[in-house]
């Protein structure tokens, strides 16, 4: 999978968050997007995932040099972020089963192995609304990491995780990022230390009109 930014720009009202961005993201490489608050890290990540439309420019998604239609690329992308919602009335088992109907699980994974690997087996049949914030973040990571997608987008993935949760996240990155295109939006080295390419956003990417 390749994601190409062509003169990409995003603004809210009259304020440009970023502008004139040109970049190629390719599978098999792990990227980190870093930068100060307001530099557009999360906005860029959400734009890459199709959650936010660009104000100008274009994002091209290609698989084996064949362009993927805008209406189809979402099947190749999974996203984990602290602001995403989970269905709290469901148990973890129910939620992962429901999610797998939309995006198949990685080959060799099943609901039980995912629950065990996320160290949540003790709460598998408990409604997610009774989970701690750290446990909910593990659920969000699980639904993204274990989806059979070629692109994995992570926005501040260790938010609300304790030391053991951060260690688990780092282990999962080592195990499940090979041959995927991984992009992490973060300023925390513990979240993006495995990335081989660091893209530094700054306020000069933005402007006003």
Phi, psi and omega per residue, in radians:
X1 nan 2.416 3.059
X2 -2.270 2.364 3.046
X3 -2.038 2.166 -3.091
X4 -2.021 2.164 3.024
X5 -1.631 2.264 3.138
X6 -2.211 1.859 -3.132
X7 0.861 0.747 -3.046
X8 -1.313 2.401 3.087
X9 -2.574 2.589 3.102
X10 -2.451 2.299 3.076
X11 -2.328 2.687 3.014
X12 -2.055 2.089 -2.998
X13 1.015 -2.084 -3.101
X14 -1.758 -0.025 -3.054
X15 -1.718 2.144 3.076
X16 -1.424 2.223 3.075
X17 -1.431 -0.776 2.966
X18 -2.637 2.819 -3.079
X19 -2.741 2.653 3.056
X20 1.004 0.711 3.114
X21 -1.583 2.244 3.065
X22 -2.252 2.127 -3.097
X23 -2.830 2.634 3.054
X24 -2.035 2.144 3.035
X25 -1.818 2.274 -3.075
X26 -2.214 2.591 3.135
X27 -1.055 2.620 -3.135
X28 1.545 0.005 3.126
X29 -2.164 2.459 3.098
X30 -1.845 2.166 -3.073
X31 -1.966 2.516 2.995
X32 -2.037 2.352 3.020
X33 -1.882 1.990 -3.100
X34 -2.092 2.970 3.106
X35 2.580 2.864 -3.107
X36 -1.171 2.881 3.072
X37 -1.000 2.364 -3.138
X38 1.551 -0.007 -3.122
X39 -1.456 -0.179 3.040
X40 1.761 0.309 -3.111
X41 -1.022 -0.996 -3.088
X42 -1.179 -0.648 3.127
X43 -1.100 -0.734 3.102
X44 -1.115 -0.779 -3.130
X45 -1.066 -0.779 3.132
X46 -1.162 -0.578 3.071
X47 -1.145 -0.725 3.112
X48 -1.082 -0.589 -3.139
X49 -1.480 -0.079 3.112
X50 1.501 0.069 -3.141
X51 -1.333 -0.453 3.110
X52 -2.212 2.314 3.129
X53 -1.444 2.486 3.067
X54 -1.190 2.681 3.034
X55 -1.510 -0.478 3.068
X56 -2.707 2.838 -3.125
X57 1.447 -2.914 -3.010
X58 -2.606 2.577 2.986
X59 -2.010 2.170 3.103
X60 -1.872 2.362 3.083
X61 -1.988 2.188 -3.090
X62 -2.286 2.441 3.066
X63 -2.179 2.023 -3.088
X64 0.959 0.765 3.104
X65 1.186 0.121 3.078
X66 -1.821 2.191 -3.085
X67 -1.233 2.402 3.118
X68 -1.685 2.359 -3.118
X69 -1.130 2.614 -3.132
X70 -1.022 -0.493 -3.104
X71 -1.445 -0.059 -3.052
X72 -2.123 -0.301 -3.000
X73 -1.140 -0.407 -3.073
X74 -1.060 -0.418 -3.130
X75 -1.216 -0.297 -3.118
X76 -1.723 0.018 -3.022
X77 -2.169 2.389 2.968
X78 -2.229 2.590 -3.028
X79 -2.339 2.380 2.995
X80 -2.173 2.252 -3.135
X81 -2.705 2.588 -3.102
X82 -1.121 -0.399 -3.106
X83 -1.505 -0.115 3.093
X84 -1.299 2.568 -3.128
X85 -1.694 2.609 2.969
X86 -2.035 2.845 -3.125
X87 -1.462 1.708 -2.951
X88 -1.267 -0.302 3.105
X89 -1.343 -0.244 3.123
X90 -1.552 2.700 2.926
X91 -1.359 2.934 3.122
X92 -1.067 -0.747 3.131
X93 -1.049 -0.776 3.137
X94 -1.135 -0.718 -3.097
X95 -1.141 -0.808 -3.135
X96 -1.169 -0.625 3.086
X97 -1.129 -0.758 3.109
X98 -1.108 -0.788 -3.122
X99 -1.096 -0.654 -3.098
X100 -1.156 -0.289 3.086
X101 -1.280 -0.372 -3.122
X102 -1.732 -0.665 3.094
X103 -2.340 2.042 -3.102
X104 -1.015 2.668 3.100
X105 -1.356 2.721 3.067
X106 -0.989 2.558 3.135
X107 -1.029 2.308 -3.136
X108 1.615 -0.120 3.134
X109 -1.803 2.608 2.977
X110 -2.502 3.033 -3.033
X111 -1.004 -0.759 -3.093
X112 -1.142 -0.779 -3.116
X113 -1.146 -0.609 3.107
X114 -1.151 -0.836 3.138
X115 -1.025 -0.773 3.136
X116 -1.129 -0.766 -3.077
X117 -1.179 -0.537 3.096
X118 -1.448 0.019 3.109
X119 1.047 0.751 -3.126
X120 -2.169 0.312 -3.087
X121 -1.079 -0.516 -3.132
X122 -1.217 -0.277 -3.098
X123 -2.146 0.307 -3.038
X124 -1.061 -0.563 -3.087
X125 -1.846 0.272 3.093
X126 -1.709 2.476 3.094
X127 -1.082 2.432 -3.046
X128 -1.109 -0.433 -3.136
X129 -1.106 -0.317 3.116
X130 -1.632 0.052 3.130
X131 -1.357 2.676 2.981
X132 -1.265 2.926 3.132
X133 -1.089 -0.623 3.112
X134 -1.185 -0.683 3.099
X135 -1.151 -0.680 3.106
X136 -1.116 -0.640 3.105
X137 -1.154 -0.611 3.067
X138 -1.107 -0.662 3.104
X139 -1.095 -0.766 -3.140
X140 -1.111 -0.697 3.088
X141 -1.149 -0.708 -3.109
X142 -1.068 -0.816 -3.078
X143 -1.163 -0.420 3.114
X144 -1.515 -0.871 -3.048
X145 -1.128 -0.674 -3.039
X146 -1.629 0.102 2.979
X147 -1.344 2.529 -3.123
X148 -1.440 1.285 -3.118
X149 -2.142 2.649 3.132
X150 -1.536 -0.253 3.132
X151 -2.120 2.262 3.123
X152 -2.138 2.053 -3.141
X153 -1.901 2.258 -3.071
X154 -2.265 2.097 3.140
X155 -1.912 1.941 -3.088
X156 0.738 1.063 -2.962
X157 -1.134 -0.350 -3.105
X158 -1.708 0.214 3.086
X159 -0.972 2.263 3.106
X160 1.280 0.013 3.123
X161 -1.474 2.472 3.040
X162 -1.485 -3.038 -3.062
X163 -1.032 -0.728 -3.133
X164 -1.198 -0.588 3.109
X165 -1.186 -0.685 3.102
X166 -1.143 -0.710 3.105
X167 -1.101 -0.715 3.097
X168 -1.092 -0.787 3.109
X169 -0.980 -0.804 -3.111
X170 -1.122 -0.638 3.080
X171 -1.150 -0.718 3.132
X172 -1.125 -0.648 3.117
X173 -1.118 -0.706 3.114
X174 -1.136 -0.593 -3.010
X175 -1.526 -0.579 -2.936
X176 -2.121 0.345 3.128
X177 -1.928 -0.037 3.133
X178 -1.133 2.378 3.100
X179 1.118 0.243 3.051
X180 -1.941 2.787 2.982
X181 -1.652 1.965 -3.082
X182 -2.023 2.266 3.106
X183 -2.251 2.158 -3.108
X184 -2.019 2.226 3.032
X185 -1.741 1.981 -3.050
X186 -3.014 2.738 2.965
X187 -1.969 0.132 -3.085
X188 -1.806 2.034 -3.092
X189 -1.054 -0.469 3.122
X190 -1.183 -0.349 3.135
X191 -1.608 -0.521 -3.060
X192 -2.158 0.238 -3.093
X193 -1.046 -0.403 -3.133
X194 -1.440 -0.170 -3.079
X195 -1.297 2.474 -3.114
X196 -1.677 -0.295 3.121
X197 -2.204 2.247 3.129
X198 -2.013 2.135 3.103
X199 -1.828 2.075 -3.083
X200 -1.730 1.958 3.034
X201 -1.470 2.655 3.053
X202 -2.655 3.003 -3.041
X203 -1.170 -0.215 3.092
X204 -1.318 -0.221 3.040
X205 -1.262 -0.276 -3.030
X206 -1.998 2.952 3.105
X207 -2.903 -3.018 3.129
X208 -2.205 2.697 3.105
X209 -2.488 nan nan
